[in-house]
Amino acid sequence: KDAAPKAPAPLPVYKTFPASAFSACFAELVTLPFDTGKVRLQLQGTPTPGTVPKYKGLIGTVGTIAKEEGAAALWKGWQPGLHRQCLFGGLRIGLYDPVKSRVSNFFDGEGAKEASFASKVVSGLLTGAFAISIANPTDLVKVRLQAQGRQALAKAGEAAPKPKYPNAMAAYRMIAKEEGIMGLWTGVVPNITRNSVINATELATYDQVKQMLLASKVVDDNVFCHILSGLGAGLCACIVGSPVDVVKSRVMGDSKGLYSGTLDCFVKTLKNDGPMAFYKGFIPNFTRLGSWNVVMFLTLEQVKRLIQ
């Protein structure tokens, strides 16, 4: 007999898509304040000598935003955030198992007992790249809405100007009008790079850690197992994805034309801020990704059991 319990039959896509979209949206709402703090830290750049940075650490950043802009600002970008998770989360997670099955048949041979780790990584890369190619406008609008609070309060002692984008739907329209329809796909290259890499790392790591835990019989397929697997997925995704995440945030948040593209942003960040700038906000990034993965996978596992 196999050491690990037999896995349940994969759910059809028409069930995995809504289950994944719901779980991703719920995790997004719970952890969005961490993401807002992370984006502000990444956009801040390195302060000039003798000046005090406006944002210090995750808790300090969250506190500063809440104090200056109100607690609701921590959920700035929640609308496109949910739009993004419905599309991106639903597609990347919902398609992962069906794609993994086909990729495993190709790499590991039909009838393989378990998909290899390489098959899981390739499946995550494919579903992540496909999903974010469709959902990029929602990601762009979310970053623009999160960044504009910082821009509005940039000049100390002056009254904050009216935000450029009053809401998500207006932002879609204004960006399309001012920058063209393809302007909604600004930063799509670093976004595909970032999200395919992070998706592959998250899903393959969660899948592998859970498989190893169950095979070792240290834990059963329960909440504790899902928490450990989710934390492992979040940590690995943060380590691998932080550099491309920083570049993505800077390119998408650039409304002043500071960067001509992904490579230009990478070079200027390296030159002006040093290599450690690519891990700026690592702690809030891990706090966001770790907690997001735990909440999302916990929710997903329960929803899948309900609709099994």
C-alpha positions in Angstrom: 0.0 0.0 0.0 1.1 3.6 -0.6 2.6 5.4 2.4 0.5 8.5 1.7 -3.3 8.5 1.6 -4.8 8.4 -1.8 -5.5 11.9 -3.1 -9.1 12.7 -4.0 -10.1 13.0 -7.7 -9.3 16.4 -9.1 -12.3 18.8 -9.2 -13.5 20.1 -12.6 -12.5 23.6 -13.6 -16.0 24.9 -13.2 -15.7 24.1 -9.5 -12.1 25.0 -8.9 -12.3 28.4 -10.6 -15.0 29.8 -8.2 -13.5 28.1 -5.2 -10.1 29.6 -6.0 -11.5 33.0 -6.8 -13.5 33.2 -3.5 -10.5 32.0 -1.4 -8.2 34.5 -3.1 -10.6 37.4 -2.7 -11.1 36.6 1.0 -7.3 36.4 1.6 -6.9 39.7 -0.3 -9.4 41.6 2.0 -7.8 40.2 5.2 -4.2 41.1 4.2 -4.6 44.2 2.0 -3.3 46.6 4.7 0.1 44.7 4.7 0.2 45.0 0.9 -0.5 48.8 1.0 2.3 49.2 3.5 4.6 47.1 1.4 4.0 49.1 -1.8 4.6 52.4 0.0 7.9 51.1 1.4 9.0 49.9 -2.0 8.1 53.2 -3.7 9.8 55.3 -1.0 13.3 54.8 -2.4 16.5 55.5 -0.4 16.4 58.8 1.6 19.1 61.4 1.0 21.7 61.7 3.8 20.4 63.7 6.7 16.8 63.2 6.0 14.4 61.0 7.9 12.4 58.5 5.8 8.6 59.0 6.0 7.9 55.3 6.4 9.8 53.0 8.8 9.0 49.3 8.9 5.6 47.6 8.4 3.9 48.7 11.6 5.3 52.2 11.3 4.1 52.5 7.7 0.6 51.2 8.5 0.4 53.6 11.4 1.6 56.6 9.4 -0.9 55.8 6.6 -3.8 55.4 9.1 -2.8 58.6 10.9 -2.4 60.9 7.8 -5.0 59.4 5.5 -7.4 57.5 7.7 -7.7 53.8 8.3 -9.7 53.3 5.2 -6.6 54.2 3.1 -5.1 50.9 4.2 -7.7 49.2 2.0 -7.0 51.6 -0.9 -7.2 49.6 -4.1 -9.5 47.0 -2.6 -11.9 47.1 -5.7 -9.2 46.3 -8.3 -7.6 44.0 -5.7 -10.8 41.9 -5.8 -11.1 42.3 -9.6 -7.6 41.0 -9.8 -8.1 38.0 -7.5 -11.3 37.0 -9.2 -9.4 36.8 -12.5 -5.9 36.1 -11.5 -6.5 34.0 -8.4 -9.3 32.1 -10.0 -7.3 31.2 -13.1 -3.9 30.6 -11.7 -5.1 28.4 -8.8 -8.1 26.9 -10.5 -6.2 25.8 -13.6 -3.2 24.5 -11.6 -4.4 20.9 -11.0 -5.7 20.3 -14.5 -2.5 21.8 -16.1 -0.3 19.8 -13.6 -2.0 16.6 -14.6 -1.2 17.2 -18.3 2.3 18.5 -17.6 3.0 15.5 -15.4 1.8 13.1 -18.1 4.3 14.7 -20.5 7.3 14.9 -18.1 6.7 12.0 -15.7 4.8 9.6 -18.0 1.2 8.7 -17.8 0.2 6.8 -14.7 2.9 8.5 -12.5 2.0 8.1 -8.8 2.9 11.7 -8.0 3.8 14.7 -10.2 7.4 15.6 -9.9 8.5 18.9 -8.4 9.6 20.1 -11.8 6.2 19.4 -13.2 4.6 21.4 -10.4 7.0 24.3 -11.1 6.3 24.3 -14.8 2.5 24.1 -14.2 2.7 27.1 -11.8 4.8 29.1 -14.4 2.3 28.5 -17.1 -0.9 29.2 -15.1 0.7 32.3 -13.5 1.8 33.8 -16.8 -1.6 33.1 -18.5 -3.6 34.5 -15.6 -1.7 37.8 -15.1 -1.6 38.4 -18.9 -5.4 38.7 -18.6 -5.6 40.4 -15.2 -2.8 43.0 -15.6 -5.1 46.0 -15.8 -6.5 45.2 -12.4 -3.0 45.0 -10.9 -2.0 48.3 -12.5 -5.1 50.1 -11.1 -4.5 48.7 -7.7 -0.9 49.9 -7.6 -1.9 53.4 -8.9 -4.6 53.8 -6.2 -2.2 52.6 -3.5 0.5 54.9 -4.7 -1.5 58.1 -5.1 -2.0 58.7 -1.4 1.7 59.0 -1.1 1.9 61.4 -4.0 -0.9 63.5 -2.7 0.9 64.0 0.6 4.3 64.4 -0.9 4.6 68.2 0.0 4.6 68.7 3.7 2.6 71.7 5.0 0.4 72.0 1.9 -3.2 70.9 1.6 -3.4 67.5 -0.1 -4.6 67.9 -3.7 -7.6 65.9 -4.9 -6.6 62.4 -5.8 -6.2 61.8 -9.6 -8.2 58.6 -9.5 -11.4 58.8 -7.5 -12.2 55.1 -7.7 -11.2 51.9 -9.6 -13.7 52.2 -12.5 -12.7 55.8 -13.1 -9.0 54.8 -13.0 -9.6 52.2 -15.8 -11.3 54.8 -17.9 -8.7 57.6 -17.3 -5.7 55.3 -17.9 -7.3 54.0 -21.2 -8.1 57.6 -22.3 -4.7 59.2 -21.3 -2.4 56.3 -22.1 -4.3 54.3 -24.6 -5.9 50.9 -24.1 -2.5 49.3 -24.0 -1.6 51.6 -21.2 -3.7 49.2 -19.0 -0.9 46.7 -19.7 1.9 48.9 -18.5 4.4 46.8 -16.7 3.0 43.6 -18.1 6.5 42.1 -18.7 7.8 42.5 -15.1 4.3 41.5 -13.9 4.3 38.3 -15.9 7.9 37.6 -14.7 6.9 38.3 -11.1 3.6 36.6 -11.0 4.6 33.4 -12.9 7.7 33.0 -10.6 5.7 33.7 -7.4 2.8 31.5 -8.6 5.1 28.6 -9.4 6.9 29.0 -6.1 3.7 29.3 -4.0 1.7 26.5 -5.6 4.6 24.0 -6.2 6.0 24.6 -2.6 2.6 24.3 -1.0 1.9 21.1 -3.0 5.3 19.6 -2.2 5.4 20.5 1.5 1.9 19.2 2.0 2.8 16.0 0.2 6.0 15.5 2.3 4.1 16.2 5.5 1.4 13.7 4.7 3.9 11.1 3.5 5.9 11.4 6.8 2.7 10.9 8.8 3.9 13.7 11.1 0.5 15.5 10.6 -2.8 14.6 9.1 -4.5 16.5 6.3 -5.8 19.2 8.7 -5.6 22.9 9.5 -2.1 22.6 11.1 -0.8 20.9 7.9 -2.3 23.7 5.7 -0.8 26.4 7.9 2.7 24.9 7.8 2.4 24.4 4.0 1.1 27.9 3.5 3.9 29.5 5.5 6.5 27.5 3.6 4.9 28.7 0.3 4.9 32.3 1.4 8.5 32.3 2.6 9.8 30.7 -0.6 7.7 33.0 -2.8 9.0 36.1 -0.9 12.7 35.1 -1.3 12.4 34.3 -5.0 10.0 37.0 -5.9 11.1 40.1 -4.0 13.4 41.6 -6.6 10.9 41.4 -9.5 8.2 42.6 -7.1 10.1 45.7 -6.3 10.7 46.4 -10.0 7.0 45.7 -10.8 5.8 48.1 -8.1 8.2 50.9 -9.2 7.3 50.6 -12.9 3.6 50.4 -12.3 3.7 53.3 -9.8 5.7 55.5 -12.1 3.4 58.2 -13.3 6.2 60.7 -13.9 8.2 58.8 -16.5 11.2 58.0 -14.3 11.7 54.6 -15.9 11.6 53.7 -19.6 11.0 50.1 -18.9 11.7 47.0 -16.8 15.4 46.9 -17.5 15.8 50.6 -17.0 14.1 50.4 -13.7 16.3 47.5 -12.6 19.5 49.3 -13.6 18.5 52.6 -12.0 17.4 50.9 -8.8 20.6 49.0 -8.6 22.7 52.1 -9.3 20.8 54.6 -7.1 19.7 52.4 -4.2 22.1 49.4 -4.2 21.4 45.7 -4.5 19.6 45.5 -1.1 16.9 47.8 -2.5 15.5 44.7 -4.3 14.7 43.3 -0.9 13.3 46.6 0.4 10.2 45.8 2.5 11.1 42.1 2.7 9.6 41.7 6.2 6.2 43.3 5.2 6.4 41.4 1.9 6.8 38.1 3.8 4.1 39.2 6.3 1.8 39.9 3.4 2.7 36.7 1.4 2.9 34.4 4.4 -0.4 35.5 5.8 -2.1 35.7 2.4 -1.0 32.1 1.6 -2.1 30.8 5.0 -5.6 32.4 4.7 -6.0 31.5 1.1 -5.0 27.9 1.3 -6.9 27.4 4.6 -10.1 28.8 2.9 -9.5 26.9 -0.3 -9.1 23.6 1.4 -12.3 24.0 3.3 -14.3 25.3 0.3 -13.0 22.3 -1.9 -14.1 19.9 0.8 -17.6 21.5 0.8 -18.0 21.1 -2.9 -16.1 17.8 -3.3 
